[in-house]
Structure formats: structure tokens, C-alpha cells
Amino acid sequence: MLANEKFRSIQAPVKTDEQGCLSLELEEKATEYRVLRNEDGQILLDPMENIPEYERWLWRNPEALASVLRGLEQAAAGDFHYLGDFAHYADLEIDDQ
């Protein structure tokens, strides 16, 4: 489960406040952390990336993700064909039926 077991201290010991809250004041901030605790009572905060629900399908579909990554690599390498300007389609009404 751990990606790397080489931990290092990042700041002096901290204390919880009256409500039991702990402020870590980290330079790098994640919006969510998975909290893990071992048998010795040690706690590990594992930063998690928030992926919007409408994008989650891509990360769960290896074939689609590989296709998108391949397309990004091709675009970065200049391997693409210009198909023209599609701006005239911007105001097109779309039927959601």
C-alpha cells in the first residue's frame, strides 16, 4: 500500500488544540488525505488527488487513458493534421435526445 517507506521528519513536533485538531502548515497542500494508522498508533497522511466524477471514467478505463496519453504525446511531437477552424460550429444548436 505504501509507495515508499522512507519517511523523514518535516517539522518540529506539533500538538493538537482543545478540539483535537492538528495544524501541520505544510508547504504543499492537498485537498484530501487518506488517513492510515498502524498497530503502533503511528499515523500516515497519504495525499490524494481529487478527480471530478465526470473525468473518473477515464482513469478507470486503461484503453481510453492510453489513447488520450498517446494523443497528447503525438500532439507534443507535432504529429497531427490541421483540420481547419471549427469556430462556425460554436453556435450550433445540439439536440440532447
Biopython code that builds the backbone (N, CA, C, O; Angstrom):
import numpy as np
from Bio.PDB.StructureBuilder import StructureBuilder

atoms = [
    (1, "MET", "N", (0.818, -1.191, 0.000)),
    (1, "MET", "CA", (0.000, 0.000, 0.000)),
    (1, "MET", "C", (0.863, 1.257, 0.000)),
    (1, "MET", "O", (0.469, 2.271, -0.576)),
    (2, "LEU", "N", (2.022, 1.211, 0.628)),
    (2, "LEU", "CA", (2.895, 2.376, 0.659)),
    (2, "LEU", "C", (3.730, 2.437, -0.610)),
    (2, "LEU", "O", (4.290, 1.428, -1.038)),
    (3, "ALA", "N", (3.814, 3.611, -1.207)),
    (3, "ALA", "CA", (4.618, 3.788, -2.402)),
    (3, "ALA", "C", (6.098, 3.847, -2.050)),
    (3, "ALA", "O", (6.948, 3.470, -2.857)),
    (4, "ASN", "N", (6.407, 4.319, -0.850)),
    (4, "ASN", "CA", (7.789, 4.485, -0.422)),
    (4, "ASN", "C", (7.800, 4.482, 1.099)),
    (4, "ASN", "O", (7.000, 5.182, 1.720)),
    (5, "GLU", "N", (8.682, 3.716, 1.703)),
    (5, "GLU", "CA", (8.724, 3.625, 3.167)),
    (5, "GLU", "C", (9.792, 4.513, 3.791)),
    (5, "GLU", "O", (10.058, 4.408, 4.988)),
    (6, "LYS", "N", (10.406, 5.384, 3.001)),
    (6, "LYS", "CA", (11.451, 6.266, 3.512)),
    (6, "LYS", "C", (10.809, 7.573, 3.988)),
    (6, "LYS", "O", (10.629, 8.503, 3.202)),
    (7, "PHE", "N", (10.475, 7.635, 5.243)),
    (7, "PHE", "CA", (9.860, 8.832, 5.820)),
    (7, "PHE", "C", (10.940, 9.711, 6.433)),
    (7, "PHE", "O", (11.988, 9.221, 6.854)),
    (8, "ARG", "N", (10.680, 11.003, 6.478)),
    (8, "ARG", "CA", (11.593, 11.923, 7.144)),
    (8, "ARG", "C", (10.757, 12.947, 7.892)),
    (8, "ARG", "O", (9.628, 13.258, 7.510)),
    (9, "SER", "N", (11.333, 13.457, 8.958)),
    (9, "SER", "CA", (10.641, 14.473, 9.738)),
    (9, "SER", "C", (10.647, 15.775, 8.945)),
    (9, "SER", "O", (11.681, 16.170, 8.406)),
    (10, "ILE", "N", (9.499, 16.441, 8.872)),
    (10, "ILE", "CA", (9.428, 17.674, 8.087)),
    (10, "ILE", "C", (9.284, 18.920, 8.947)),
    (10, "ILE", "O", (9.396, 20.035, 8.437)),
    (11, "GLN", "N", (9.040, 18.752, 10.232)),
    (11, "GLN", "CA", (8.931, 19.894, 11.131)),
    (11, "GLN", "C", (9.035, 19.425, 12.570)),
    (11, "GLN", "O", (9.021, 18.226, 12.851)),
    (12, "ALA", "N", (9.137, 20.369, 13.460)),
    (12, "ALA", "CA", (9.214, 20.053, 14.888)),
    (12, "ALA", "C", (7.904, 19.413, 15.337)),
    (12, "ALA", "O", (6.883, 19.583, 14.671)),
    (13, "PRO", "N", (7.910, 18.686, 16.445)),
    (13, "PRO", "CA", (6.662, 18.084, 16.952)),
    (13, "PRO", "C", (5.568, 19.139, 17.131)),
    (13, "PRO", "O", (5.844, 20.280, 17.501)),
    (14, "VAL", "N", (4.342, 18.743, 16.866)),
    (14, "VAL", "CA", (3.195, 19.639, 16.980)),
    (14, "VAL", "C", (2.203, 19.057, 17.981)),
    (14, "VAL", "O", (2.200, 17.854, 18.242)),
    (15, "LYS", "N", (1.364, 19.925, 18.535)),
    (15, "LYS", "CA", (0.345, 19.496, 19.492)),
    (15, "LYS", "C", (-1.040, 19.795, 18.937)),
    (15, "LYS", "O", (-1.227, 20.717, 18.143)),
    (16, "THR", "N", (-1.999, 18.998, 19.374)),
    (16, "THR", "CA", (-3.380, 19.262, 18.980)),
    (16, "THR", "C", (-3.935, 20.398, 19.832)),
    (16, "THR", "O", (-3.443, 20.674, 20.926)),
    (17, "ASP", "N", (-4.970, 21.051, 19.307)),
    (17, "ASP", "CA", (-5.626, 22.102, 20.076)),
    (17, "ASP", "C", (-6.689, 21.489, 20.985)),
    (17, "ASP", "O", (-6.763, 20.267, 21.109)),
    (18, "GLU", "N", (-7.509, 22.322, 21.621)),
    (18, "GLU", "CA", (-8.523, 21.829, 22.571)),
    (18, "GLU", "C", (-9.545, 20.905, 21.910)),
    (18, "GLU", "O", (-10.116, 20.037, 22.570)),
    (19, "GLN", "N", (-9.776, 21.089, 20.606)),
    (19, "GLN", "CA", (-10.752, 20.258, 19.894)),
    (19, "GLN", "C", (-10.113, 18.998, 19.297)),
    (19, "GLN", "O", (-10.793, 18.210, 18.639)),
    (20, "GLY", "N", (-8.830, 18.812, 19.523)),
    (20, "GLY", "CA", (-8.143, 17.651, 18.966)),
    (20, "GLY", "C", (-7.674, 17.854, 17.540)),
    (20, "GLY", "O", (-7.265, 16.900, 16.878)),
    (21, "CYS", "N", (-7.728, 19.094, 17.056)),
    (21, "CYS", "CA", (-7.301, 19.387, 15.689)),
    (21, "CYS", "C", (-5.798, 19.604, 15.634)),
    (21, "CYS", "O", (-5.191, 20.101, 16.582)),
    (22, "LEU", "N", (-5.221, 19.228, 14.526)),
    (22, "LEU", "CA", (-3.782, 19.320, 14.338)),
    (22, "LEU", "C", (-3.514, 20.158, 13.096)),
    (22, "LEU", "O", (-4.020, 19.833, 12.022)),
    (23, "SER", "N", (-2.734, 21.226, 13.211)),
    (23, "SER", "CA", (-2.390, 22.058, 12.072)),
    (23, "SER", "C", (-0.954, 21.760, 11.677)),
    (23, "SER", "O", (-0.034, 21.960, 12.470)),
    (24, "LEU", "N", (-0.759, 21.283, 10.459)),
    (24, "LEU", "CA", (0.568, 20.898, 10.011)),
    (24, "LEU", "C", (1.294, 22.012, 9.265)),
    (24, "LEU", "O", (2.523, 22.009, 9.197)),
    (25, "GLU", "N", (0.560, 22.952, 8.711)),
    (25, "GLU", "CA", (1.135, 24.089, 7.971)),
    (25, "GLU", "C", (2.136, 23.611, 6.925)),
    (25, "GLU", "O", (3.289, 24.042, 6.921)),
    (26, "LEU", "N", (1.701, 22.733, 6.051)),
    (26, "LEU", "CA", (2.550, 22.176, 5.010)),
    (26, "LEU", "C", (2.678, 23.153, 3.846)),
    (26, "LEU", "O", (1.743, 23.892, 3.538)),
    (27, "GLU", "N", (3.846, 23.148, 3.202)),
    (27, "GLU", "CA", (4.034, 23.985, 2.018)),
    (27, "GLU", "C", (3.190, 23.453, 0.868)),
    (27, "GLU", "O", (2.471, 24.208, 0.213)),
    (28, "GLU", "N", (3.283, 22.149, 0.628)),
    (28, "GLU", "CA", (2.475, 21.535, -0.410)),
    (28, "GLU", "C", (1.148, 21.114, 0.216)),
    (28, "GLU", "O", (1.125, 20.384, 1.207)),
    (29, "LYS", "N", (0.072, 21.567, -0.355)),
    (29, "LYS", "CA", (-1.230, 21.262, 0.226)),
    (29, "LYS", "C", (-2.046, 20.394, -0.721)),
    (29, "LYS", "O", (-2.123, 20.666, -1.919)),
    (30, "ALA", "N", (-2.640, 19.372, -0.187)),
    (30, "ALA", "CA", (-3.602, 18.562, -0.926)),
    (30, "ALA", "C", (-4.968, 18.878, -0.324)),
    (30, "ALA", "O", (-5.052, 19.347, 0.811)),
    (31, "THR", "N", (-6.014, 18.630, -1.061)),
    (31, "THR", "CA", (-7.339, 18.917, -0.520)),
    (31, "THR", "C", (-7.901, 17.736, 0.259)),
    (31, "THR", "O", (-8.797, 17.896, 1.088)),
    (32, "GLU", "N", (-7.363, 16.539, -0.018)),
    (32, "GLU", "CA", (-7.825, 15.357, 0.702)),
    (32, "GLU", "C", (-6.638, 14.489, 1.065)),
    (32, "GLU", "O", (-5.653, 14.406, 0.331)),
    (33, "TYR", "N", (-6.753, 13.844, 2.213)),
    (33, "TYR", "CA", (-5.735, 12.901, 2.653)),
    (33, "TYR", "C", (-6.412, 11.612, 3.091)),
    (33, "TYR", "O", (-7.451, 11.640, 3.752)),
    (34, "ARG", "N", (-5.827, 10.497, 2.725)),
    (34, "ARG", "CA", (-6.259, 9.218, 3.279)),
    (34, "ARG", "C", (-5.478, 9.062, 4.581)),
    (34, "ARG", "O", (-4.261, 9.248, 4.594)),
    (35, "VAL", "N", (-6.154, 8.725, 5.668)),
    (35, "VAL", "CA", (-5.508, 8.605, 6.980)),
    (35, "VAL", "C", (-5.321, 7.132, 7.302)),
    (35, "VAL", "O", (-6.283, 6.366, 7.361)),
    (36, "LEU", "N", (-4.058, 6.746, 7.512)),
    (36, "LEU", "CA", (-3.733, 5.355, 7.819)),
    (36, "LEU", "C", (-3.116, 5.287, 9.210)),
    (36, "LEU", "O", (-2.371, 6.183, 9.608)),
    (37, "ARG", "N", (-3.424, 4.233, 9.939)),
    (37, "ARG", "CA", (-2.866, 4.062, 11.282)),
    (37, "ARG", "C", (-2.396, 2.631, 11.427)),
    (37, "ARG", "O", (-3.123, 1.702, 11.074)),
    (38, "ASN", "N", (-1.186, 2.438, 11.944)),
    (38, "ASN", "CA", (-0.681, 1.081, 12.125)),
    (38, "ASN", "C", (-0.904, 0.614, 13.561)),
    (38, "ASN", "O", (-1.458, 1.350, 14.376)),
    (39, "GLU", "N", (-0.475, -0.605, 13.870)),
    (39, "GLU", "CA", (-0.689, -1.195, 15.197)),
    (39, "GLU", "C", (0.023, -0.442, 16.309)),
    (39, "GLU", "O", (-0.387, -0.517, 17.467)),
    (40, "ASP", "N", (1.087, 0.284, 15.972)),
    (40, "ASP", "CA", (1.825, 1.058, 16.968)),
    (40, "ASP", "C", (1.227, 2.439, 17.210)),
    (40, "ASP", "O", (1.744, 3.207, 18.021)),
    (41, "GLY", "N", (0.140, 2.758, 16.511)),
    (41, "GLY", "CA", (-0.508, 4.054, 16.677)),
    (41, "GLY", "C", (0.062, 5.145, 15.788)),
    (41, "GLY", "O", (-0.366, 6.295, 15.877)),
    (42, "GLN", "N", (1.023, 4.807, 14.930)),
    (42, "GLN", "CA", (1.571, 5.805, 14.018)),
    (42, "GLN", "C", (0.552, 6.112, 12.937)),
    (42, "GLN", "O", (-0.153, 5.225, 12.456)),
    (43, "ILE", "N", (0.483, 7.388, 12.560)),
    (43, "ILE", "CA", (-0.493, 7.840, 11.581)),
    (43, "ILE", "C", (0.234, 8.323, 10.338)),
    (43, "ILE", "O", (1.216, 9.060, 10.421)),
    (44, "LEU", "N", (-0.259, 7.900, 9.195)),
    (44, "LEU", "CA", (0.285, 8.323, 7.918)),
    (44, "LEU", "C", (-0.805, 9.069, 7.161)),
    (44, "LEU", "O", (-1.911, 8.553, 6.996)),
    (45, "LEU", "N", (-0.502, 10.274, 6.703)),
    (45, "LEU", "CA", (-1.419, 11.029, 5.858)),
    (45, "LEU", "C", (-0.958, 10.859, 4.419)),
    (45, "LEU", "O", (0.139, 11.287, 4.062)),
    (46, "ASP", "N", (-1.779, 10.246, 3.602)),
    (46, "ASP", "CA", (-1.453, 9.972, 2.211)),
    (46, "ASP", "C", (-2.234, 10.939, 1.333)),
    (46, "ASP", "O", (-3.453, 10.805, 1.219)),
    (47, "PRO", "N", (-1.560, 11.927, 0.698)),
    (47, "PRO", "CA", (-2.292, 12.901, -0.114)),
    (47, "PRO", "C", (-2.981, 12.220, -1.293)),
    (47, "PRO", "O", (-2.431, 11.320, -1.928)),
    (48, "MET", "N", (-4.190, 12.676, -1.560)),
    (48, "MET", "CA", (-4.974, 12.111, -2.653)),
    (48, "MET", "C", (-5.312, 13.213, -3.640)),
    (48, "MET", "O", (-5.524, 14.364, -3.259)),
    (49, "GLU", "N", (-5.359, 12.849, -4.909)),
    (49, "GLU", "CA", (-5.787, 13.798, -5.923)),
    (49, "GLU", "C", (-7.300, 13.717, -6.059)),
    (49, "GLU", "O", (-7.885, 12.634, -6.039)),
    (50, "ASN", "N", (-7.905, 14.855, -6.194)),
    (50, "ASN", "CA", (-9.347, 14.884, -6.421)),
    (50, "ASN", "C", (-9.600, 14.845, -7.918)),
    (50, "ASN", "O", (-9.153, 15.717, -8.663)),
    (51, "ILE", "N", (-10.317, 13.831, -8.341)),
    (51, "ILE", "CA", (-10.675, 13.715, -9.745)),
    (51, "ILE", "C", (-12.180, 13.908, -9.847)),
    (51, "ILE", "O", (-12.947, 13.166, -9.232)),
    (52, "PRO", "N", (-12.610, 14.905, -10.626)),
    (52, "PRO", "CA", (-14.058, 15.119, -10.763)),
    (52, "PRO", "C", (-14.746, 13.856, -11.289)),
    (52, "PRO", "O", (-14.166, 13.115, -12.083)),
    (53, "GLU", "N", (-15.959, 13.618, -10.853)),
    (53, "GLU", "CA", (-16.705, 12.416, -11.225)),
    (53, "GLU", "C", (-16.803, 12.278, -12.747)),
    (53, "GLU", "O", (-16.714, 11.168, -13.271)),
    (54, "TYR", "N", (-16.986, 13.402, -13.465)),
    (54, "TYR", "CA", (-17.140, 13.319, -14.906)),
    (54, "TYR", "C", (-15.838, 12.933, -15.615)),
    (54, "TYR", "O", (-15.875, 12.598, -16.799)),
    (55, "GLU", "N", (-14.681, 12.968, -14.926)),
    (55, "GLU", "CA", (-13.412, 12.540, -15.507)),
    (55, "GLU", "C", (-12.958, 11.177, -14.981)),
    (55, "GLU", "O", (-12.045, 10.567, -15.537)),
    (56, "ARG", "N", (-13.589, 10.710, -13.924)),
    (56, "ARG", "CA", (-13.147, 9.479, -13.273)),
    (56, "ARG", "C", (-13.197, 8.259, -14.198)),
    (56, "ARG", "O", (-12.366, 7.359, -14.081)),
    (57, "TRP", "N", (-14.165, 8.226, -15.113)),
    (57, "TRP", "CA", (-14.291, 7.096, -16.031)),
    (57, "TRP", "C", (-13.000, 6.888, -16.814)),
    (57, "TRP", "O", (-12.609, 5.751, -17.080)),
    (58, "LEU", "N", (-12.334, 7.991, -17.186)),
    (58, "LEU", "CA", (-11.117, 7.886, -17.978)),
    (58, "LEU", "C", (-10.009, 7.177, -17.205)),
    (58, "LEU", "O", (-9.301, 6.339, -17.764)),
    (59, "TRP", "N", (-9.859, 7.503, -15.938)),
    (59, "TRP", "CA", (-8.810, 6.897, -15.121)),
    (59, "TRP", "C", (-9.105, 5.447, -14.792)),
    (59, "TRP", "O", (-8.204, 4.694, -14.422)),
    (60, "ARG", "N", (-10.372, 5.050, -14.926)),
    (60, "ARG", "CA", (-10.754, 3.660, -14.667)),
    (60, "ARG", "C", (-10.786, 2.820, -15.944)),
    (60, "ARG", "O", (-11.062, 1.621, -15.895)),
    (61, "ASN", "N", (-10.506, 3.445, -17.074)),
    (61, "ASN", "CA", (-10.548, 2.751, -18.357)),
    (61, "ASN", "C", (-9.149, 2.794, -18.975)),
    (61, "ASN", "O", (-8.794, 3.777, -19.625)),
    (62, "PRO", "N", (-8.347, 1.734, -18.779)),
    (62, "PRO", "CA", (-6.954, 1.744, -19.247)),
    (62, "PRO", "C", (-6.805, 1.988, -20.749)),
    (62, "PRO", "O", (-5.871, 2.669, -21.171)),
    (63, "GLU", "N", (-7.714, 1.441, -21.559)),
    (63, "GLU", "CA", (-7.623, 1.637, -23.010)),
    (63, "GLU", "C", (-7.856, 3.094, -23.381)),
    (63, "GLU", "O", (-7.115, 3.653, -24.190)),
    (64, "ALA", "N", (-8.869, 3.707, -22.804)),
    (64, "ALA", "CA", (-9.158, 5.111, -23.104)),
    (64, "ALA", "C", (-8.037, 6.013, -22.609)),
    (64, "ALA", "O", (-7.644, 6.950, -23.304)),
    (65, "LEU", "N", (-7.520, 5.740, -21.416)),
    (65, "LEU", "CA", (-6.426, 6.548, -20.878)),
    (65, "LEU", "C", (-5.190, 6.436, -21.761)),
    (65, "LEU", "O", (-4.538, 7.442, -22.043)),
    (66, "ALA", "N", (-4.861, 5.221, -22.201)),
    (66, "ALA", "CA", (-3.708, 5.025, -23.083)),
    (66, "ALA", "C", (-3.888, 5.793, -24.387)),
    (66, "ALA", "O", (-2.933, 6.363, -24.914)),
    (67, "SER", "N", (-5.107, 5.807, -24.902)),
    (67, "SER", "CA", (-5.392, 6.527, -26.146)),
    (67, "SER", "C", (-5.203, 8.035, -25.963)),
    (67, "SER", "O", (-4.610, 8.697, -26.814)),
    (68, "VAL", "N", (-5.704, 8.567, -24.860)),
    (68, "VAL", "CA", (-5.555, 10.005, -24.589)),
    (68, "VAL", "C", (-4.078, 10.358, -24.416)),
    (68, "VAL", "O", (-3.606, 11.349, -24.973)),
    (69, "LEU", "N", (-3.349, 9.550, -23.646)),
    (69, "LEU", "CA", (-1.924, 9.812, -23.436)),
    (69, "LEU", "C", (-1.142, 9.719, -24.744)),
    (69, "LEU", "O", (-0.231, 10.512, -24.983)),
    (70, "ARG", "N", (-1.495, 8.760, -25.583)),
    (70, "ARG", "CA", (-0.852, 8.632, -26.893)),
    (70, "ARG", "C", (-1.127, 9.874, -27.739)),
    (70, "ARG", "O", (-0.227, 10.389, -28.401)),
    (71, "GLY", "N", (-2.361, 10.349, -27.715)),
    (71, "GLY", "CA", (-2.711, 11.564, -28.456)),
    (71, "GLY", "C", (-1.952, 12.785, -27.961)),
    (71, "GLY", "O", (-1.520, 13.615, -28.761)),
    (72, "LEU", "N", (-1.789, 12.899, -26.656)),
    (72, "LEU", "CA", (-1.029, 14.021, -26.104)),
    (72, "LEU", "C", (0.441, 13.952, -26.519)),
    (72, "LEU", "O", (1.051, 14.975, -26.830)),
    (73, "GLU", "N", (1.005, 12.744, -26.524)),
    (73, "GLU", "CA", (2.396, 12.574, -26.971)),
    (73, "GLU", "C", (2.538, 12.936, -28.448)),
    (73, "GLU", "O", (3.502, 13.595, -28.839)),
    (74, "GLN", "N", (1.586, 12.508, -29.261)),
    (74, "GLN", "CA", (1.632, 12.820, -30.684)),
    (74, "GLN", "C", (1.523, 14.320, -30.919)),
    (74, "GLN", "O", (2.247, 14.874, -31.747)),
    (75, "ALA", "N", (0.633, 14.974, -30.202)),
    (75, "ALA", "CA", (0.475, 16.417, -30.353)),
    (75, "ALA", "C", (1.740, 17.150, -29.940)),
    (75, "ALA", "O", (2.158, 18.096, -30.608)),
    (76, "ALA", "N", (2.360, 16.717, -28.828)),
    (76, "ALA", "CA", (3.588, 17.351, -28.357)),
    (76, "ALA", "C", (4.718, 17.183, -29.367)),
    (76, "ALA", "O", (5.579, 18.054, -29.490)),
    (77, "ALA", "N", (4.716, 16.062, -30.092)),
    (77, "ALA", "CA", (5.752, 15.797, -31.085)),
    (77, "ALA", "C", (5.433, 16.448, -32.437)),
    (77, "ALA", "O", (6.219, 16.344, -33.378)),
    (78, "GLY", "N", (4.280, 17.117, -32.530)),
    (78, "GLY", "CA", (3.889, 17.761, -33.781)),
    (78, "GLY", "C", (3.298, 16.805, -34.797)),
    (78, "GLY", "O", (3.167, 17.149, -35.971)),
    (79, "ASP", "N", (2.943, 15.623, -34.366)),
    (79, "ASP", "CA", (2.388, 14.602, -35.248)),
    (79, "ASP", "C", (0.862, 14.707, -35.266)),
    (79, "ASP", "O", (0.171, 13.929, -34.609)),
    (80, "PHE", "N", (0.349, 15.668, -36.019)),
    (80, "PHE", "CA", (-1.094, 15.869, -36.123)),
    (80, "PHE", "C", (-1.413, 16.512, -37.473)),
    (80, "PHE", "O", (-0.514, 16.986, -38.167)),
    (81, "HIS", "N", (-2.681, 16.526, -37.837)),
    (81, "HIS", "CA", (-3.139, 17.130, -39.085)),
    (81, "HIS", "C", (-4.133, 18.230, -38.753)),
    (81, "HIS", "O", (-5.117, 17.991, -38.054)),
    (82, "TYR", "N", (-3.881, 19.433, -39.251)),
    (82, "TYR", "CA", (-4.778, 20.556, -39.014)),
    (82, "TYR", "C", (-6.036, 20.367, -39.849)),
    (82, "TYR", "O", (-5.957, 20.204, -41.067)),
    (83, "LEU", "N", (-7.179, 20.387, -39.210)),
    (83, "LEU", "CA", (-8.455, 20.152, -39.887)),
    (83, "LEU", "C", (-9.240, 21.432, -40.123)),
    (83, "LEU", "O", (-10.400, 21.381, -40.534)),
    (84, "GLY", "N", (-8.634, 22.556, -39.872)),
    (84, "GLY", "CA", (-9.303, 23.818, -40.112)),
    (84, "GLY", "C", (-9.916, 24.390, -38.849)),
    (84, "GLY", "O", (-9.757, 23.855, -37.752)),
    (85, "ASP", "N", (-10.623, 25.494, -39.041)),
    (85, "ASP", "CA", (-11.242, 26.218, -37.935)),
    (85, "ASP", "C", (-12.689, 25.752, -37.778)),
    (85, "ASP", "O", (-13.464, 25.773, -38.734)),
    (86, "PHE", "N", (-13.036, 25.342, -36.595)),
    (86, "PHE", "CA", (-14.391, 24.861, -36.318)),
    (86, "PHE", "C", (-15.234, 25.910, -35.585)),
    (86, "PHE", "O", (-16.284, 25.580, -35.033)),
    (87, "ALA", "N", (-14.789, 27.154, -35.575)),
    (87, "ALA", "CA", (-15.478, 28.217, -34.835)),
    (87, "ALA", "C", (-16.906, 28.419, -35.327)),
    (87, "ALA", "O", (-17.776, 28.798, -34.542)),
    (88, "HIS", "N", (-17.165, 28.177, -36.607)),
    (88, "HIS", "CA", (-18.520, 28.397, -37.118)),
    (88, "HIS", "C", (-19.525, 27.391, -36.558)),
    (88, "HIS", "O", (-20.729, 27.552, -36.757)),
    (89, "TYR", "N", (-19.057, 26.369, -35.868)),
    (89, "TYR", "CA", (-19.950, 25.405, -35.217)),
    (89, "TYR", "C", (-20.274, 25.786, -33.768)),
    (89, "TYR", "O", (-21.085, 25.124, -33.120)),
    (90, "ALA", "N", (-19.654, 26.834, -33.266)),
    (90, "ALA", "CA", (-19.796, 27.190, -31.849)),
    (90, "ALA", "C", (-21.237, 27.498, -31.460)),
    (90, "ALA", "O", (-21.641, 27.199, -30.336)),
    (91, "ASP", "N", (-22.010, 28.078, -32.345)),
    (91, "ASP", "CA", (-23.389, 28.460, -32.032)),
    (91, "ASP", "C", (-24.415, 27.420, -32.496)),
    (91, "ASP", "O", (-25.618, 27.678, -32.456)),
    (92, "LEU", "N", (-23.961, 26.289, -32.920)),
    (92, "LEU", "CA", (-24.847, 25.245, -33.411)),
    (92, "LEU", "C", (-25.705, 24.690, -32.281)),
    (92, "LEU", "O", (-25.189, 24.347, -31.217)),
    (93, "GLU", "N", (-27.002, 24.601, -32.506)),
    (93, "GLU", "CA", (-27.915, 24.018, -31.519)),
    (93, "GLU", "C", (-27.733, 22.504, -31.516)),
    (93, "GLU", "O", (-27.637, 21.881, -32.573)),
    (94, "ILE", "N", (-27.687, 21.923, -30.330)),
    (94, "ILE", "CA", (-27.492, 20.487, -30.200)),
    (94, "ILE", "C", (-28.723, 19.874, -29.543)),
    (94, "ILE", "O", (-29.169, 20.324, -28.488)),
    (95, "ASP", "N", (-29.259, 18.850, -30.177)),
    (95, "ASP", "CA", (-30.397, 18.106, -29.613)),
    (95, "ASP", "C", (-29.851, 17.042, -28.682)),
    (95, "ASP", "O", (-29.049, 16.206, -29.098)),
    (96, "ASP", "N", (-30.277, 17.063, -27.425)),
    (96, "ASP", "CA", (-29.855, 16.047, -26.450)),
    (96, "ASP", "C", (-30.923, 14.982, -26.320)),
    (96, "ASP", "O", (-31.475, 14.787, -25.237)),
    (97, "GLN", "N", (-31.221, 14.290, -27.407)),
    (97, "GLN", "CA", (-32.272, 13.275, -27.376)),
    (97, "GLN", "C", (-31.722, 11.907, -27.497)),
    (97, "GLN", "O", (-32.477, 10.935, -27.488)),
]
sb = StructureBuilder()
sb.init_structure("model")
sb.init_model(0)
sb.init_chain("A")
sb.init_seg("    ")
for serial, (resi, resn, name, xyz) in enumerate(atoms, 1):
    if name == "N":
        sb.init_residue(resn, " ", resi, " ")
    sb.init_atom(name, np.array(xyz, "f"), 0.0, 1.0, " ", f" {name:<3s}", serial, name[0])
structure = sb.get_structure()
